Amino acid sequence: MRLDRAWIEAHIPHDGRMCLLDEVVEWTAQYIRCRSGTHRLPDHPLRSQGRLGIACGIEYAAQAMAVHGALVGAAAVAGPALVGSRAAAGTPRARVTVGFLASLREVRLHALRLDDIESDLYCEATCFAGNRVTALYEFALWSDVQRLLSGRATVVLDANHRWNI
């Protein structure tokens, strides 16, 4: 089930120009694949000195993981049939769960920059371990012809939660 940019913006903390993903192409309980063409925008919010460096691809991956968390959470609460419905798309932004990227491991950069890639970007993330507090993902960012970056990430899923440690 494909989900558009409006759904993504309603379910992650990033919106407007800082929402980098255009579409969820496919997803399961462990996997997500998203598409984006925002790397070609001349006013991209992560550009520096007229360039969009390859390390900015990590933000694409992080947003894909955030979308995956929103999808898995919505499916757990309301069932998979609700995830693509108008009711799910109308979730108020105030109810967005805020998580954060806690660590990166084994990051491999296979290009120098993103803004000179002519084709759309595809970001894949696979959750290979996790619980209600954290998740471990493997991720990769691709163009039509090459792998651009890859790595592993630890994500804290609910930064709004009050921890009693």
Phi and psi in radians as a Rosetta constraint file:
Dihedral C 1 N 2 CA 2 C 2 CIRCULARHARMONIC -1.462 0.35
Dihedral N 2 CA 2 C 2 N 3 CIRCULARHARMONIC 2.445 0.35
Dihedral C 2 N 3 CA 3 C 3 CIRCULARHARMONIC -2.164 0.35
Dihedral N 3 CA 3 C 3 N 4 CIRCULARHARMONIC 2.400 0.35
Dihedral C 3 N 4 CA 4 C 4 CIRCULARHARMONIC -1.591 0.35
Dihedral N 4 CA 4 C 4 N 5 CIRCULARHARMONIC 3.127 0.35
Dihedral C 4 N 5 CA 5 C 5 CIRCULARHARMONIC -1.031 0.35
Dihedral N 5 CA 5 C 5 N 6 CIRCULARHARMONIC -0.658 0.35
Dihedral C 5 N 6 CA 6 C 6 CIRCULARHARMONIC -1.061 0.35
Dihedral N 6 CA 6 C 6 N 7 CIRCULARHARMONIC -0.743 0.35
Dihedral C 6 N 7 CA 7 C 7 CIRCULARHARMONIC -1.106 0.35
Dihedral N 7 CA 7 C 7 N 8 CIRCULARHARMONIC -0.776 0.35
Dihedral C 7 N 8 CA 8 C 8 CIRCULARHARMONIC -1.051 0.35
Dihedral N 8 CA 8 C 8 N 9 CIRCULARHARMONIC -0.853 0.35
Dihedral C 8 N 9 CA 9 C 9 CIRCULARHARMONIC -1.059 0.35
Dihedral N 9 CA 9 C 9 N 10 CIRCULARHARMONIC -0.559 0.35
Dihedral C 9 N 10 CA 10 C 10 CIRCULARHARMONIC -1.326 0.35
Dihedral N 10 CA 10 C 10 N 11 CIRCULARHARMONIC -0.220 0.35
Dihedral C 10 N 11 CA 11 C 11 CIRCULARHARMONIC -2.138 0.35
Dihedral N 11 CA 11 C 11 N 12 CIRCULARHARMONIC -0.021 0.35
Dihedral C 11 N 12 CA 12 C 12 CIRCULARHARMONIC -2.212 0.35
Dihedral N 12 CA 12 C 12 N 13 CIRCULARHARMONIC 2.832 0.35
Dihedral C 12 N 13 CA 13 C 13 CIRCULARHARMONIC -1.191 0.35
Dihedral N 13 CA 13 C 13 N 14 CIRCULARHARMONIC -0.277 0.35
Dihedral C 13 N 14 CA 14 C 14 CIRCULARHARMONIC -1.596 0.35
Dihedral N 14 CA 14 C 14 N 15 CIRCULARHARMONIC 2.341 0.35
Dihedral C 14 N 15 CA 15 C 15 CIRCULARHARMONIC -2.474 0.35
Dihedral N 15 CA 15 C 15 N 16 CIRCULARHARMONIC 3.111 0.35
Dihedral C 15 N 16 CA 16 C 16 CIRCULARHARMONIC 1.062 0.35
Dihedral N 16 CA 16 C 16 N 17 CIRCULARHARMONIC -2.467 0.35
Dihedral C 16 N 17 CA 17 C 17 CIRCULARHARMONIC -1.146 0.35
Dihedral N 17 CA 17 C 17 N 18 CIRCULARHARMONIC -0.422 0.35
Dihedral C 17 N 18 CA 18 C 18 CIRCULARHARMONIC -1.390 0.35
Dihedral N 18 CA 18 C 18 N 19 CIRCULARHARMONIC -0.217 0.35
Dihedral C 18 N 19 CA 19 C 19 CIRCULARHARMONIC -1.363 0.35
Dihedral N 19 CA 19 C 19 N 20 CIRCULARHARMONIC 1.946 0.35
Dihedral C 19 N 20 CA 20 C 20 CIRCULARHARMONIC -1.610 0.35
Dihedral N 20 CA 20 C 20 N 21 CIRCULARHARMONIC -0.230 0.35
Dihedral C 20 N 21 CA 21 C 21 CIRCULARHARMONIC -1.690 0.35
Dihedral N 21 CA 21 C 21 N 22 CIRCULARHARMONIC 2.471 0.35
Dihedral C 21 N 22 CA 22 C 22 CIRCULARHARMONIC -1.715 0.35
Dihedral N 22 CA 22 C 22 N 23 CIRCULARHARMONIC -0.495 0.35
Dihedral C 22 N 23 CA 23 C 23 CIRCULARHARMONIC -2.850 0.35
Dihedral N 23 CA 23 C 23 N 24 CIRCULARHARMONIC 2.503 0.35
Dihedral C 23 N 24 CA 24 C 24 CIRCULARHARMONIC -1.590 0.35
Dihedral N 24 CA 24 C 24 N 25 CIRCULARHARMONIC 2.073 0.35
Dihedral C 24 N 25 CA 25 C 25 CIRCULARHARMONIC -1.454 0.35
Dihedral N 25 CA 25 C 25 N 26 CIRCULARHARMONIC -0.782 0.35
Dihedral C 25 N 26 CA 26 C 26 CIRCULARHARMONIC -2.764 0.35
Dihedral N 26 CA 26 C 26 N 27 CIRCULARHARMONIC 2.759 0.35
Dihedral C 26 N 27 CA 27 C 27 CIRCULARHARMONIC -2.797 0.35
Dihedral N 27 CA 27 C 27 N 28 CIRCULARHARMONIC 2.688 0.35
Dihedral C 27 N 28 CA 28 C 28 CIRCULARHARMONIC -2.356 0.35
Dihedral N 28 CA 28 C 28 N 29 CIRCULARHARMONIC -3.049 0.35
Dihedral C 28 N 29 CA 29 C 29 CIRCULARHARMONIC -1.115 0.35
Dihedral N 29 CA 29 C 29 N 30 CIRCULARHARMONIC -0.410 0.35
Dihedral C 29 N 30 CA 30 C 30 CIRCULARHARMONIC -1.974 0.35
Dihedral N 30 CA 30 C 30 N 31 CIRCULARHARMONIC -0.180 0.35
Dihedral C 30 N 31 CA 31 C 31 CIRCULARHARMONIC -2.418 0.35
Dihedral N 31 CA 31 C 31 N 32 CIRCULARHARMONIC 2.593 0.35
Dihedral C 31 N 32 CA 32 C 32 CIRCULARHARMONIC -2.507 0.35
Dihedral N 32 CA 32 C 32 N 33 CIRCULARHARMONIC 2.548 0.35
Dihedral C 32 N 33 CA 33 C 33 CIRCULARHARMONIC -2.327 0.35
Dihedral N 33 CA 33 C 33 N 34 CIRCULARHARMONIC 2.161 0.35
Dihedral C 33 N 34 CA 34 C 34 CIRCULARHARMONIC -2.140 0.35
Dihedral N 34 CA 34 C 34 N 35 CIRCULARHARMONIC 2.734 0.35
Dihedral C 34 N 35 CA 35 C 35 CIRCULARHARMONIC -2.097 0.35
Dihedral N 35 CA 35 C 35 N 36 CIRCULARHARMONIC 2.575 0.35
Dihedral C 35 N 36 CA 36 C 36 CIRCULARHARMONIC -2.648 0.35
Dihedral N 36 CA 36 C 36 N 37 CIRCULARHARMONIC 2.554 0.35
Dihedral C 36 N 37 CA 37 C 37 CIRCULARHARMONIC -2.114 0.35
Dihedral N 37 CA 37 C 37 N 38 CIRCULARHARMONIC 0.143 0.35
Dihedral C 37 N 38 CA 38 C 38 CIRCULARHARMONIC -1.197 0.35
Dihedral N 38 CA 38 C 38 N 39 CIRCULARHARMONIC -0.340 0.35
Dihedral C 38 N 39 CA 39 C 39 CIRCULARHARMONIC -1.102 0.35
Dihedral N 39 CA 39 C 39 N 40 CIRCULARHARMONIC -0.308 0.35
Dihedral C 39 N 40 CA 40 C 40 CIRCULARHARMONIC -1.542 0.35
Dihedral N 40 CA 40 C 40 N 41 CIRCULARHARMONIC -0.141 0.35
Dihedral C 40 N 41 CA 41 C 41 CIRCULARHARMONIC -1.205 0.35
Dihedral N 41 CA 41 C 41 N 42 CIRCULARHARMONIC 2.277 0.35
Dihedral C 41 N 42 CA 42 C 42 CIRCULARHARMONIC -1.176 0.35
Dihedral N 42 CA 42 C 42 N 43 CIRCULARHARMONIC -0.384 0.35
Dihedral C 42 N 43 CA 43 C 43 CIRCULARHARMONIC -1.854 0.35
Dihedral N 43 CA 43 C 43 N 44 CIRCULARHARMONIC 0.517 0.35
Dihedral C 43 N 44 CA 44 C 44 CIRCULARHARMONIC -0.947 0.35
Dihedral N 44 CA 44 C 44 N 45 CIRCULARHARMONIC 2.301 0.35
Dihedral C 44 N 45 CA 45 C 45 CIRCULARHARMONIC -1.158 0.35
Dihedral N 45 CA 45 C 45 N 46 CIRCULARHARMONIC -0.280 0.35
Dihedral C 45 N 46 CA 46 C 46 CIRCULARHARMONIC -1.763 0.35
Dihedral N 46 CA 46 C 46 N 47 CIRCULARHARMONIC 0.053 0.35
Dihedral C 46 N 47 CA 47 C 47 CIRCULARHARMONIC -1.124 0.35
Dihedral N 47 CA 47 C 47 N 48 CIRCULARHARMONIC 2.505 0.35
Dihedral C 47 N 48 CA 48 C 48 CIRCULARHARMONIC -2.406 0.35
Dihedral N 48 CA 48 C 48 N 49 CIRCULARHARMONIC 2.254 0.35
Dihedral C 48 N 49 CA 49 C 49 CIRCULARHARMONIC 0.919 0.35
Dihedral N 49 CA 49 C 49 N 50 CIRCULARHARMONIC 0.703 0.35
Dihedral C 49 N 50 CA 50 C 50 CIRCULARHARMONIC 1.351 0.35
Dihedral N 50 CA 50 C 50 N 51 CIRCULARHARMONIC 0.136 0.35
Dihedral C 50 N 51 CA 51 C 51 CIRCULARHARMONIC -2.249 0.35
Dihedral N 51 CA 51 C 51 N 52 CIRCULARHARMONIC 2.714 0.35
Dihedral C 51 N 52 CA 52 C 52 CIRCULARHARMONIC -2.064 0.35
Dihedral N 52 CA 52 C 52 N 53 CIRCULARHARMONIC 1.708 0.35
Dihedral C 52 N 53 CA 53 C 53 CIRCULARHARMONIC -1.150 0.35
Dihedral N 53 CA 53 C 53 N 54 CIRCULARHARMONIC 2.722 0.35
Dihedral C 53 N 54 CA 54 C 54 CIRCULARHARMONIC -1.073 0.35
Dihedral N 54 CA 54 C 54 N 55 CIRCULARHARMONIC -0.552 0.35
Dihedral C 54 N 55 CA 55 C 55 CIRCULARHARMONIC -1.079 0.35
Dihedral N 55 CA 55 C 55 N 56 CIRCULARHARMONIC -0.389 0.35
Dihedral C 55 N 56 CA 56 C 56 CIRCULARHARMONIC -1.124 0.35
Dihedral N 56 CA 56 C 56 N 57 CIRCULARHARMONIC -0.317 0.35
Dihedral C 56 N 57 CA 57 C 57 CIRCULARHARMONIC -1.066 0.35
Dihedral N 57 CA 57 C 57 N 58 CIRCULARHARMONIC -0.401 0.35
Dihedral C 57 N 58 CA 58 C 58 CIRCULARHARMONIC -1.099 0.35
Dihedral N 58 CA 58 C 58 N 59 CIRCULARHARMONIC -0.609 0.35
Dihedral C 58 N 59 CA 59 C 59 CIRCULARHARMONIC -1.164 0.35
Dihedral N 59 CA 59 C 59 N 60 CIRCULARHARMONIC -0.629 0.35
Dihedral C 59 N 60 CA 60 C 60 CIRCULARHARMONIC -1.048 0.35
Dihedral N 60 CA 60 C 60 N 61 CIRCULARHARMONIC -0.801 0.35
Dihedral C 60 N 61 CA 61 C 61 CIRCULARHARMONIC -1.114 0.35
Dihedral N 61 CA 61 C 61 N 62 CIRCULARHARMONIC -0.748 0.35
Dihedral C 61 N 62 CA 62 C 62 CIRCULARHARMONIC -1.080 0.35
Dihedral N 62 CA 62 C 62 N 63 CIRCULARHARMONIC -0.704 0.35
Dihedral C 62 N 63 CA 63 C 63 CIRCULARHARMONIC -1.188 0.35
Dihedral N 63 CA 63 C 63 N 64 CIRCULARHARMONIC -0.627 0.35
Dihedral C 63 N 64 CA 64 C 64 CIRCULARHARMONIC -1.095 0.35
Dihedral N 64 CA 64 C 64 N 65 CIRCULARHARMONIC -0.703 0.35
Dihedral C 64 N 65 CA 65 C 65 CIRCULARHARMONIC -1.138 0.35
Dihedral N 65 CA 65 C 65 N 66 CIRCULARHARMONIC -0.674 0.35
Dihedral C 65 N 66 CA 66 C 66 CIRCULARHARMONIC -1.121 0.35
Dihedral N 66 CA 66 C 66 N 67 CIRCULARHARMONIC -0.730 0.35
Dihedral C 66 N 67 CA 67 C 67 CIRCULARHARMONIC -1.111 0.35
Dihedral N 67 CA 67 C 67 N 68 CIRCULARHARMONIC -0.734 0.35
Dihedral C 67 N 68 CA 68 C 68 CIRCULARHARMONIC -1.053 0.35
Dihedral N 68 CA 68 C 68 N 69 CIRCULARHARMONIC -0.770 0.35
Dihedral C 68 N 69 CA 69 C 69 CIRCULARHARMONIC -1.035 0.35
Dihedral N 69 CA 69 C 69 N 70 CIRCULARHARMONIC -0.711 0.35
Dihedral C 69 N 70 CA 70 C 70 CIRCULARHARMONIC -1.138 0.35
Dihedral N 70 CA 70 C 70 N 71 CIRCULARHARMONIC -0.725 0.35
Dihedral C 70 N 71 CA 71 C 71 CIRCULARHARMONIC -1.162 0.35
Dihedral N 71 CA 71 C 71 N 72 CIRCULARHARMONIC -0.805 0.35
Dihedral C 71 N 72 CA 72 C 72 CIRCULARHARMONIC -1.137 0.35
Dihedral N 72 CA 72 C 72 N 73 CIRCULARHARMONIC -0.696 0.35
Dihedral C 72 N 73 CA 73 C 73 CIRCULARHARMONIC -1.129 0.35
Dihedral N 73 CA 73 C 73 N 74 CIRCULARHARMONIC -0.743 0.35
Dihedral C 73 N 74 CA 74 C 74 CIRCULARHARMONIC -1.140 0.35
Dihedral N 74 CA 74 C 74 N 75 CIRCULARHARMONIC -0.696 0.35
Dihedral C 74 N 75 CA 75 C 75 CIRCULARHARMONIC -1.158 0.35
Dihedral N 75 CA 75 C 75 N 76 CIRCULARHARMONIC -0.655 0.35
Dihedral C 75 N 76 CA 76 C 76 CIRCULARHARMONIC -1.169 0.35
Dihedral N 76 CA 76 C 76 N 77 CIRCULARHARMONIC -0.639 0.35
Dihedral C 76 N 77 CA 77 C 77 CIRCULARHARMONIC -1.433 0.35
Dihedral N 77 CA 77 C 77 N 78 CIRCULARHARMONIC -0.801 0.35
Dihedral C 77 N 78 CA 78 C 78 CIRCULARHARMONIC -1.985 0.35
Dihedral N 78 CA 78 C 78 N 79 CIRCULARHARMONIC -0.118 0.35
Dihedral C 78 N 79 CA 79 C 79 CIRCULARHARMONIC 1.625 0.35
Dihedral N 79 CA 79 C 79 N 80 CIRCULARHARMONIC 2.609 0.35
Dihedral C 79 N 80 CA 80 C 80 CIRCULARHARMONIC -1.030 0.35
Dihedral N 80 CA 80 C 80 N 81 CIRCULARHARMONIC -0.502 0.35
Dihedral C 80 N 81 CA 81 C 81 CIRCULARHARMONIC -1.150 0.35
Dihedral N 81 CA 81 C 81 N 82 CIRCULARHARMONIC -0.500 0.35
Dihedral C 81 N 82 CA 82 C 82 CIRCULARHARMONIC -1.360 0.35
Dihedral N 82 CA 82 C 82 N 83 CIRCULARHARMONIC -0.436 0.35
Dihedral C 82 N 83 CA 83 C 83 CIRCULARHARMONIC -0.955 0.35
Dihedral N 83 CA 83 C 83 N 84 CIRCULARHARMONIC -0.741 0.35
Dihedral C 83 N 84 CA 84 C 84 CIRCULARHARMONIC -1.616 0.35
Dihedral N 84 CA 84 C 84 N 85 CIRCULARHARMONIC 0.077 0.35
Dihedral C 84 N 85 CA 85 C 85 CIRCULARHARMONIC -1.396 0.35
Dihedral N 85 CA 85 C 85 N 86 CIRCULARHARMONIC 2.925 0.35
Dihedral C 85 N 86 CA 86 C 86 CIRCULARHARMONIC -1.087 0.35
Dihedral N 86 CA 86 C 86 N 87 CIRCULARHARMONIC -0.605 0.35
Dihedral C 86 N 87 CA 87 C 87 CIRCULARHARMONIC -1.070 0.35
Dihedral N 87 CA 87 C 87 N 88 CIRCULARHARMONIC -0.759 0.35
Dihedral C 87 N 88 CA 88 C 88 CIRCULARHARMONIC -1.161 0.35
Dihedral N 88 CA 88 C 88 N 89 CIRCULARHARMONIC -0.668 0.35
Dihedral C 88 N 89 CA 89 C 89 CIRCULARHARMONIC -1.168 0.35
Dihedral N 89 CA 89 C 89 N 90 CIRCULARHARMONIC -0.415 0.35
Dihedral C 89 N 90 CA 90 C 90 CIRCULARHARMONIC -1.551 0.35
Dihedral N 90 CA 90 C 90 N 91 CIRCULARHARMONIC 0.153 0.35
Dihedral C 90 N 91 CA 91 C 91 CIRCULARHARMONIC -1.018 0.35
Dihedral N 91 CA 91 C 91 N 92 CIRCULARHARMONIC 2.217 0.35
Dihedral C 91 N 92 CA 92 C 92 CIRCULARHARMONIC -1.117 0.35
Dihedral N 92 CA 92 C 92 N 93 CIRCULARHARMONIC 2.546 0.35
Dihedral C 92 N 93 CA 93 C 93 CIRCULARHARMONIC -1.048 0.35
Dihedral N 93 CA 93 C 93 N 94 CIRCULARHARMONIC -0.508 0.35
Dihedral C 93 N 94 CA 94 C 94 CIRCULARHARMONIC -1.087 0.35
Dihedral N 94 CA 94 C 94 N 95 CIRCULARHARMONIC -0.340 0.35
Dihedral C 94 N 95 CA 95 C 95 CIRCULARHARMONIC -1.644 0.35
Dihedral N 95 CA 95 C 95 N 96 CIRCULARHARMONIC 0.082 0.35
Dihedral C 95 N 96 CA 96 C 96 CIRCULARHARMONIC -1.169 0.35
Dihedral N 96 CA 96 C 96 N 97 CIRCULARHARMONIC 2.290 0.35
Dihedral C 96 N 97 CA 97 C 97 CIRCULARHARMONIC -1.362 0.35
Dihedral N 97 CA 97 C 97 N 98 CIRCULARHARMONIC 2.341 0.35
Dihedral C 97 N 98 CA 98 C 98 CIRCULARHARMONIC -1.814 0.35
Dihedral N 98 CA 98 C 98 N 99 CIRCULARHARMONIC 2.050 0.35
Dihedral C 98 N 99 CA 99 C 99 CIRCULARHARMONIC -2.027 0.35
Dihedral N 99 CA 99 C 99 N 100 CIRCULARHARMONIC -3.109 0.35
Dihedral C 99 N 100 CA 100 C 100 CIRCULARHARMONIC -2.641 0.35
Dihedral N 100 CA 100 C 100 N 101 CIRCULARHARMONIC 2.723 0.35
Dihedral C 100 N 101 CA 101 C 101 CIRCULARHARMONIC -1.374 0.35
Dihedral N 101 CA 101 C 101 N 102 CIRCULARHARMONIC 2.011 0.35
Dihedral C 101 N 102 CA 102 C 102 CIRCULARHARMONIC -1.592 0.35
Dihedral N 102 CA 102 C 102 N 103 CIRCULARHARMONIC -0.631 0.35
Dihedral C 102 N 103 CA 103 C 103 CIRCULARHARMONIC -2.766 0.35
Dihedral N 103 CA 103 C 103 N 104 CIRCULARHARMONIC 2.743 0.35
Dihedral C 103 N 104 CA 104 C 104 CIRCULARHARMONIC -2.167 0.35
Dihedral N 104 CA 104 C 104 N 105 CIRCULARHARMONIC 2.506 0.35
Dihedral C 104 N 105 CA 105 C 105 CIRCULARHARMONIC -2.398 0.35
Dihedral N 105 CA 105 C 105 N 106 CIRCULARHARMONIC 2.630 0.35
Dihedral C 105 N 106 CA 106 C 106 CIRCULARHARMONIC 0.877 0.35
Dihedral N 106 CA 106 C 106 N 107 CIRCULARHARMONIC 0.668 0.35
Dihedral C 106 N 107 CA 107 C 107 CIRCULARHARMONIC -1.251 0.35
Dihedral N 107 CA 107 C 107 N 108 CIRCULARHARMONIC 2.247 0.35
Dihedral C 107 N 108 CA 108 C 108 CIRCULARHARMONIC -2.110 0.35
Dihedral N 108 CA 108 C 108 N 109 CIRCULARHARMONIC 2.185 0.35
Dihedral C 108 N 109 CA 109 C 109 CIRCULARHARMONIC -1.803 0.35
Dihedral N 109 CA 109 C 109 N 110 CIRCULARHARMONIC 2.122 0.35
Dihedral C 109 N 110 CA 110 C 110 CIRCULARHARMONIC -1.920 0.35
Dihedral N 110 CA 110 C 110 N 111 CIRCULARHARMONIC 0.167 0.35
Dihedral C 110 N 111 CA 111 C 111 CIRCULARHARMONIC -2.665 0.35
Dihedral N 111 CA 111 C 111 N 112 CIRCULARHARMONIC 3.033 0.35
Dihedral C 111 N 112 CA 112 C 112 CIRCULARHARMONIC -1.671 0.35
Dihedral N 112 CA 112 C 112 N 113 CIRCULARHARMONIC -0.606 0.35
Dihedral C 112 N 113 CA 113 C 113 CIRCULARHARMONIC -2.628 0.35
Dihedral N 113 CA 113 C 113 N 114 CIRCULARHARMONIC 2.882 0.35
Dihedral C 113 N 114 CA 114 C 114 CIRCULARHARMONIC -1.773 0.35
Dihedral N 114 CA 114 C 114 N 115 CIRCULARHARMONIC -0.560 0.35
Dihedral C 114 N 115 CA 115 C 115 CIRCULARHARMONIC -1.186 0.35
Dihedral N 115 CA 115 C 115 N 116 CIRCULARHARMONIC -0.239 0.35
Dihedral C 115 N 116 CA 116 C 116 CIRCULARHARMONIC -1.710 0.35
Dihedral N 116 CA 116 C 116 N 117 CIRCULARHARMONIC 0.135 0.35
Dihedral C 116 N 117 CA 117 C 117 CIRCULARHARMONIC -1.477 0.35
Dihedral N 117 CA 117 C 117 N 118 CIRCULARHARMONIC 2.096 0.35
Dihedral C 117 N 118 CA 118 C 118 CIRCULARHARMONIC -1.375 0.35
Dihedral N 118 CA 118 C 118 N 119 CIRCULARHARMONIC -0.589 0.35
Dihedral C 118 N 119 CA 119 C 119 CIRCULARHARMONIC -1.463 0.35
Dihedral N 119 CA 119 C 119 N 120 CIRCULARHARMONIC 2.946 0.35
Dihedral C 119 N 120 CA 120 C 120 CIRCULARHARMONIC -1.121 0.35
Dihedral N 120 CA 120 C 120 N 121 CIRCULARHARMONIC 2.748 0.35
Dihedral C 120 N 121 CA 121 C 121 CIRCULARHARMONIC -1.687 0.35
Dihedral N 121 CA 121 C 121 N 122 CIRCULARHARMONIC 2.545 0.35
Dihedral C 121 N 122 CA 122 C 122 CIRCULARHARMONIC -2.186 0.35
Dihedral N 122 CA 122 C 122 N 123 CIRCULARHARMONIC 2.179 0.35
Dihedral C 122 N 123 CA 123 C 123 CIRCULARHARMONIC -1.942 0.35
Dihedral N 123 CA 123 C 123 N 124 CIRCULARHARMONIC 2.251 0.35
Dihedral C 123 N 124 CA 124 C 124 CIRCULARHARMONIC -2.058 0.35
Dihedral N 124 CA 124 C 124 N 125 CIRCULARHARMONIC 2.431 0.35
Dihedral C 124 N 125 CA 125 C 125 CIRCULARHARMONIC -2.434 0.35
Dihedral N 125 CA 125 C 125 N 126 CIRCULARHARMONIC 2.358 0.35
Dihedral C 125 N 126 CA 126 C 126 CIRCULARHARMONIC -2.145 0.35
Dihedral N 126 CA 126 C 126 N 127 CIRCULARHARMONIC 2.158 0.35
Dihedral C 126 N 127 CA 127 C 127 CIRCULARHARMONIC -1.485 0.35
Dihedral N 127 CA 127 C 127 N 128 CIRCULARHARMONIC 2.001 0.35
Dihedral C 127 N 128 CA 128 C 128 CIRCULARHARMONIC -1.852 0.35
Dihedral N 128 CA 128 C 128 N 129 CIRCULARHARMONIC -0.090 0.35
Dihedral C 128 N 129 CA 129 C 129 CIRCULARHARMONIC -2.869 0.35
Dihedral N 129 CA 129 C 129 N 130 CIRCULARHARMONIC 2.681 0.35
Dihedral C 129 N 130 CA 130 C 130 CIRCULARHARMONIC 2.889 0.35
Dihedral N 130 CA 130 C 130 N 131 CIRCULARHARMONIC 3.037 0.35
Dihedral C 130 N 131 CA 131 C 131 CIRCULARHARMONIC -2.582 0.35
Dihedral N 131 CA 131 C 131 N 132 CIRCULARHARMONIC -2.795 0.35
Dihedral C 131 N 132 CA 132 C 132 CIRCULARHARMONIC -1.285 0.35
Dihedral N 132 CA 132 C 132 N 133 CIRCULARHARMONIC -0.203 0.35
Dihedral C 132 N 133 CA 133 C 133 CIRCULARHARMONIC -1.832 0.35
Dihedral N 133 CA 133 C 133 N 134 CIRCULARHARMONIC -0.774 0.35
Dihedral C 133 N 134 CA 134 C 134 CIRCULARHARMONIC -2.347 0.35
Dihedral N 134 CA 134 C 134 N 135 CIRCULARHARMONIC 2.819 0.35
Dihedral C 134 N 135 CA 135 C 135 CIRCULARHARMONIC -2.472 0.35
Dihedral N 135 CA 135 C 135 N 136 CIRCULARHARMONIC 2.541 0.35
Dihedral C 135 N 136 CA 136 C 136 CIRCULARHARMONIC -1.931 0.35
Dihedral N 136 CA 136 C 136 N 137 CIRCULARHARMONIC 2.207 0.35
Dihedral C 136 N 137 CA 137 C 137 CIRCULARHARMONIC -2.143 0.35
Dihedral N 137 CA 137 C 137 N 138 CIRCULARHARMONIC 2.588 0.35
Dihedral C 137 N 138 CA 138 C 138 CIRCULARHARMONIC -1.821 0.35
Dihedral N 138 CA 138 C 138 N 139 CIRCULARHARMONIC 2.447 0.35
Dihedral C 138 N 139 CA 139 C 139 CIRCULARHARMONIC -2.426 0.35
Dihedral N 139 CA 139 C 139 N 140 CIRCULARHARMONIC 2.751 0.35
Dihedral C 139 N 140 CA 140 C 140 CIRCULARHARMONIC -2.641 0.35
Dihedral N 140 CA 140 C 140 N 141 CIRCULARHARMONIC 2.547 0.35
Dihedral C 140 N 141 CA 141 C 141 CIRCULARHARMONIC -2.059 0.35
Dihedral N 141 CA 141 C 141 N 142 CIRCULARHARMONIC 2.253 0.35
Dihedral C 141 N 142 CA 142 C 142 CIRCULARHARMONIC -2.199 0.35
Dihedral N 142 CA 142 C 142 N 143 CIRCULARHARMONIC 2.664 0.35
Dihedral C 142 N 143 CA 143 C 143 CIRCULARHARMONIC -1.811 0.35
Dihedral N 143 CA 143 C 143 N 144 CIRCULARHARMONIC -3.025 0.35
Dihedral C 143 N 144 CA 144 C 144 CIRCULARHARMONIC -1.080 0.35
Dihedral N 144 CA 144 C 144 N 145 CIRCULARHARMONIC -0.513 0.35
Dihedral C 144 N 145 CA 145 C 145 CIRCULARHARMONIC -2.028 0.35
Dihedral N 145 CA 145 C 145 N 146 CIRCULARHARMONIC -0.213 0.35
Dihedral C 145 N 146 CA 146 C 146 CIRCULARHARMONIC -2.681 0.35
Dihedral N 146 CA 146 C 146 N 147 CIRCULARHARMONIC 2.688 0.35
Dihedral C 146 N 147 CA 147 C 147 CIRCULARHARMONIC -1.333 0.35
Dihedral N 147 CA 147 C 147 N 148 CIRCULARHARMONIC 2.284 0.35
Dihedral C 147 N 148 CA 148 C 148 CIRCULARHARMONIC -1.746 0.35
Dihedral N 148 CA 148 C 148 N 149 CIRCULARHARMONIC -0.686 0.35
Dihedral C 148 N 149 CA 149 C 149 CIRCULARHARMONIC -2.781 0.35
Dihedral N 149 CA 149 C 149 N 150 CIRCULARHARMONIC 2.802 0.35
Dihedral C 149 N 150 CA 150 C 150 CIRCULARHARMONIC -2.715 0.35
Dihedral N 150 CA 150 C 150 N 151 CIRCULARHARMONIC 2.874 0.35
Dihedral C 150 N 151 CA 151 C 151 CIRCULARHARMONIC 2.956 0.35
Dihedral N 151 CA 151 C 151 N 152 CIRCULARHARMONIC -2.944 0.35
Dihedral C 151 N 152 CA 152 C 152 CIRCULARHARMONIC -2.225 0.35
Dihedral N 152 CA 152 C 152 N 153 CIRCULARHARMONIC 2.621 0.35
Dihedral C 152 N 153 CA 153 C 153 CIRCULARHARMONIC -2.433 0.35
Dihedral N 153 CA 153 C 153 N 154 CIRCULARHARMONIC 2.549 0.35
Dihedral C 153 N 154 CA 154 C 154 CIRCULARHARMONIC -1.854 0.35
Dihedral N 154 CA 154 C 154 N 155 CIRCULARHARMONIC 2.262 0.35
Dihedral C 154 N 155 CA 155 C 155 CIRCULARHARMONIC -2.111 0.35
Dihedral N 155 CA 155 C 155 N 156 CIRCULARHARMONIC 2.279 0.35
Dihedral C 155 N 156 CA 156 C 156 CIRCULARHARMONIC -1.525 0.35
Dihedral N 156 CA 156 C 156 N 157 CIRCULARHARMONIC 2.161 0.35
Dihedral C 156 N 157 CA 157 C 157 CIRCULARHARMONIC -1.398 0.35
Dihedral N 157 CA 157 C 157 N 158 CIRCULARHARMONIC -0.578 0.35
Dihedral C 157 N 158 CA 158 C 158 CIRCULARHARMONIC -2.357 0.35
Dihedral N 158 CA 158 C 158 N 159 CIRCULARHARMONIC 1.552 0.35
Dihedral C 158 N 159 CA 159 C 159 CIRCULARHARMONIC -1.280 0.35
Dihedral N 159 CA 159 C 159 N 160 CIRCULARHARMONIC -0.206 0.35
Dihedral C 159 N 160 CA 160 C 160 CIRCULARHARMONIC -1.373 0.35
Dihedral N 160 CA 160 C 160 N 161 CIRCULARHARMONIC -0.311 0.35
Dihedral C 160 N 161 CA 161 C 161 CIRCULARHARMONIC -1.171 0.35
Dihedral N 161 CA 161 C 161 N 162 CIRCULARHARMONIC 2.430 0.35
Dihedral C 161 N 162 CA 162 C 162 CIRCULARHARMONIC -1.560 0.35
Dihedral N 162 CA 162 C 162 N 163 CIRCULARHARMONIC 2.063 0.35
Dihedral C 162 N 163 CA 163 C 163 CIRCULARHARMONIC -1.571 0.35
Dihedral N 163 CA 163 C 163 N 164 CIRCULARHARMONIC 2.317 0.35
Dihedral C 163 N 164 CA 164 C 164 CIRCULARHARMONIC -1.926 0.35
Dihedral N 164 CA 164 C 164 N 165 CIRCULARHARMONIC 1.440 0.35
